[in-house]
Structure formats: C-alpha cells, structure tokens
C-alpha cells in the first residue's frame, strides 16, 4: 500500500490521499484533489445538513443524477460502508459531450465519471471525479480508495 496523508476539508469529512497528490481548497469549502501529472480531477463539496439528520446517500445520488438528465439502473449504484457510521453511494459512467460548432461526426468526446454521495449524521459530501474516456484506468482504483477513506469528524 502506498503512503498516504489525511486531508480535512470543510467541517464535515476527512480523507486520505496518496503522497505526491495535491489537495487544494475551493471557494465552496470543498477540495480539489489531483495527481500532478494525472488525467483527472476529484472534487468534493461538503453540504451541511440539519444536526443529527442522516440522509440516504443512494437517494441523494439518484436525485442529483436525475437533475443532470442521467438515468442509471438500480444495479449501477454501489453502496459502500464507511467508518464512523457514514455511508456512501457511488456510480461510474461515461458521458458523451457534443460540440455544437463541430460538423457531424466530429467534436464528440466522452468523459469518464465517478460520482458519489457520502452521508453521516448531520453531514453530506458530494464527490465527482472526471477524466477523458480511455484514461480512467490510470487513476480509477486510487480514486475509489480515496473515496473509501472518507471519515466523518471524530472517526479514526
């Protein structure tokens, strides 16, 4: 297992990232995480919830994706138990992007996405990772490992 360091963001969660990876805060009290020469970017945003309220991460993930016009089958969302009583729902998919100015047959490109919602009592974190399609294997397992390391406050 490669060496990692714990990174805290917002007041909600912390996670572990591999040594050498960069973690930069954003304007939304979230965090952007990337390998210096990696193909993708992981973005996490904490969304405060009423104290003690525990939302269903899969329901929140489905609602978010539905707002984007992305429909997934139930078996395409993976439930992941996290430490400290937290839960996460995660999915992976390819999205086609079209350039309206491109001629027919040109300008289409695909983006690989991992999208996840993690919840703990009173806390919710939305996470999204994207990279050009075809380059996902370079970081896929590392990103899944980072997401699996999410911990709510006061968890080891």
C-alpha positions in Angstrom: 0.0 0.0 0.0 1.4 3.4 -1.0 2.0 6.0 1.8 -0.9 8.4 2.3 -1.7 11.5 4.3 -5.0 12.6 5.8 -6.7 15.7 4.5 -9.6 17.6 6.2 -12.0 19.8 4.4 -14.9 21.9 5.4 -16.2 20.8 8.8 -17.6 17.5 7.6 -15.2 14.9 6.5 -11.6 14.0 6.1 -9.9 11.5 3.7 -6.6 10.0 2.8 -4.7 10.9 -0.4 -1.5 9.3 -1.8 1.7 11.1 -1.1 2.6 13.4 -4.0 -1.1 14.1 -4.8 -2.2 17.7 -4.4 -5.3 18.9 -2.4 -6.4 22.5 -2.9 -9.4 24.2 -1.2 -12.0 25.7 -3.4 -14.5 28.6 -3.0 -17.3 26.3 -1.8 -15.3 25.0 1.3 -14.7 21.9 -0.9 -11.5 20.5 -2.1 -9.9 19.6 -5.5 -7.6 16.6 -5.5 -5.3 15.6 -8.3 -2.1 13.8 -9.1 0.4 16.3 -10.6 0.5 14.5 -14.0 -2.8 12.6 -13.7 -5.5 12.7 -16.3 -8.4 13.6 -13.9 -9.7 15.8 -11.1 -11.6 14.7 -7.9 -13.8 17.4 -6.5 -15.5 17.1 -3.1 -18.0 19.6 -1.6 -19.5 19.3 1.9 -23.2 20.2 2.2 -24.3 20.8 5.8 -27.4 19.1 6.9 -29.6 19.6 10.0 -27.9 18.2 13.1 -28.4 14.5 13.5 -30.2 14.0 10.2 -28.9 11.1 8.2 -29.9 11.2 4.5 -29.9 8.1 2.3 -26.8 8.5 0.1 -28.3 6.5 -2.8 -31.4 8.6 -2.9 -29.3 11.8 -2.9 -27.1 10.4 -5.7 -30.1 9.4 -7.9 -31.7 12.8 -7.3 -28.5 14.6 -8.4 -28.1 12.5 -11.5 -31.7 12.9 -12.4 -31.3 16.7 -12.3 -28.5 16.2 -14.8 -30.6 14.1 -17.1 -28.6 10.9 -16.3 -30.6 7.8 -15.7 -29.0 4.8 -14.1 -30.3 1.4 -13.3 -30.5 0.5 -9.6 -27.7 -2.1 -10.0 -25.4 0.6 -11.3 -25.1 2.3 -7.9 -22.8 0.7 -5.4 -23.4 1.1 -1.6 -20.2 1.5 0.4 -20.0 1.5 4.2 -17.5 4.0 5.7 -16.0 4.3 9.1 -17.8 6.2 11.9 -21.3 5.2 10.8 -21.0 7.0 7.5 -22.4 5.6 4.2 -21.6 6.2 0.6 -23.3 5.5 -2.7 -21.1 5.5 -5.8 -21.5 5.1 -9.5 -19.4 5.2 -12.6 -20.4 6.1 -16.1 -19.4 7.6 -19.5 -21.0 10.8 -20.7 -20.8 11.9 -24.3 -20.2 15.6 -24.9 -21.1 17.3 -28.2 -19.5 20.4 -29.5 -22.4 22.3 -31.2 -20.0 24.0 -33.6 -18.4 20.8 -34.8 -19.5 19.2 -38.0 -21.5 16.0 -37.8 -19.3 13.1 -36.7 -16.6 15.5 -35.3 -16.5 17.1 -31.9 -17.9 14.2 -29.9 -15.8 13.2 -26.9 -16.6 11.1 -23.9 -15.8 11.8 -20.3 -15.5 9.1 -17.6 -17.2 10.0 -14.3 -17.2 8.6 -10.8 -19.9 10.3 -8.8 -20.5 9.6 -5.1 -22.5 10.9 -2.1 -21.4 10.2 1.4 -23.5 10.9 4.4 -23.1 10.8 8.2 -25.5 12.3 10.8 -25.7 16.0 10.0 -23.3 15.8 7.1 -23.3 15.1 3.4 -20.4 15.2 0.9 -20.8 15.2 -2.8 -17.8 13.9 -4.8 -17.2 13.8 -8.5 -14.2 12.6 -10.5 -13.8 13.1 -14.2 -11.2 12.4 -16.9 -11.1 11.8 -20.6 -12.7 8.4 -21.6 -10.0 5.8 -22.1 -7.7 7.2 -19.4 -9.7 6.1 -16.4 -7.7 3.0 -15.6 -4.7 5.3 -14.7 -6.5 6.5 -11.5 -9.7 4.6 -11.1 -8.6 2.3 -8.2 -6.8 5.2 -6.5 -9.9 7.4 -6.7 -12.1 4.6 -5.3 -9.6 4.2 -2.5 -9.6 7.9 -1.7 -13.4 7.9 -1.6 -13.5 4.8 0.6 -11.2 6.6 3.1 -13.8 9.3 3.8 -14.4 9.7 7.5 -16.8 12.0 9.4 -15.5 14.1 12.2 -14.2 12.2 15.3 -13.6 9.0 13.3 -10.1 7.4 13.3 
